[in-house]
């Protein structure tokens, strides 16, 4: 039961962070904020997937690949921002 509660907290925090970065993106149109918003949203949705698994495992390849894609979005955005200078 506590696992479900903690996953719910993580989902809420991830989606809240995504909303804040989306707000900053709307104000500045900086692609880095959009990348962070997308990454946190993907991470939140990924954690929702944990809630529906009978025995969630951090090492599950499918869940790991989703997380890897979310973090790759941030890395690509940082590289693009530094290249633009």
C-alpha positions as MATLAB code, in Angstrom:
seq = 'XXXXXXXXXXXXXXXXXXXXXXXXXXXXXXXXXXXXXXXXXXXXXXXXXXXXXXXXXXXXXXXXXXXXXXXXXXXXXXXXXXXXX';
ca = [
       0.000    0.000    0.000;
       2.802    2.418    0.806;
       4.382    1.707   -2.590;
       1.230    2.883   -4.344;
       1.133    6.018   -2.211;
       4.764    6.859   -2.920;
       4.313    6.219   -6.639;
       1.319    8.560   -6.557;
       3.454   11.240   -4.931;
       6.154   10.800   -7.583;
       3.555   10.994  -10.379;
       2.068   14.161   -8.893;
       5.445   15.839   -8.470;
       6.554   14.854  -11.984;
       3.411   16.190  -13.620;
       3.559   19.371  -11.521;
       7.163   19.950  -12.595;
       6.086   19.358  -16.181;
       3.357   21.993  -15.832;
       5.823   24.531  -14.419;
       8.305   23.965  -17.244;
       5.479   24.227  -19.764;
       4.505   27.573  -18.212;
       8.089   28.821  -18.517;
       8.230   27.593  -22.120;
       5.092   29.573  -22.974;
       6.690   32.725  -21.551;
      10.124   32.352  -23.157;
       9.676   29.890  -26.062;
      12.990   28.338  -25.007;
      13.142   24.766  -26.309;
      15.044   23.620  -23.224;
      11.979   24.276  -21.055;
       9.833   22.302  -23.489;
      12.264   19.386  -23.319;
      12.173   19.375  -19.524;
       8.360   19.535  -19.580;
       8.177   16.592  -21.976;
      10.698   14.604  -19.971;
       8.897   15.082  -16.659;
       5.563   14.265  -18.289;
       6.964   11.042  -19.758;
       8.475   10.158  -16.386;
       5.141   10.755  -14.645;
       3.260    8.609  -17.136;
       5.939    5.936  -16.785;
       5.359    5.883  -13.018;
       1.614    5.495  -13.594;
       2.526    2.334  -15.482;
       4.219    1.056  -12.331;
       0.888    1.270  -10.503;
      -0.723   -1.203  -12.890;
       2.023   -3.807  -12.659;
       1.539   -6.596  -10.163;
       5.189   -6.595   -9.156;
       6.892   -3.432  -10.410;
      10.579   -3.863  -11.094;
      12.900   -0.928  -11.730;
      15.052   -3.161  -13.914;
      12.270   -4.055  -16.356;
      13.677   -3.270  -19.826;
      10.523   -1.620  -21.155;
      10.246    0.761  -18.208;
      13.975    1.446  -18.362;
      13.827    2.290  -22.085;
      11.010    4.784  -21.471;
      13.093    6.478  -18.781;
      16.146    6.453  -21.067;
      14.141    8.188  -23.800;
      12.912   10.829  -21.351;
      16.437   11.647  -20.220;
      17.728   11.556  -23.800;
      15.288   14.334  -24.676;
      16.952   16.533  -22.052;
      20.465   15.690  -23.251;
      19.592   16.465  -26.881;
      17.981   19.770  -25.862;
      21.076   20.790  -23.888;
      23.345   19.926  -26.819;
      21.134   21.901  -29.227;
      21.054   24.909  -26.902;
      24.844   24.940  -26.578;
      25.296   24.480  -30.317;
      23.075   27.508  -31.011;
      25.530   29.797  -29.229;
];
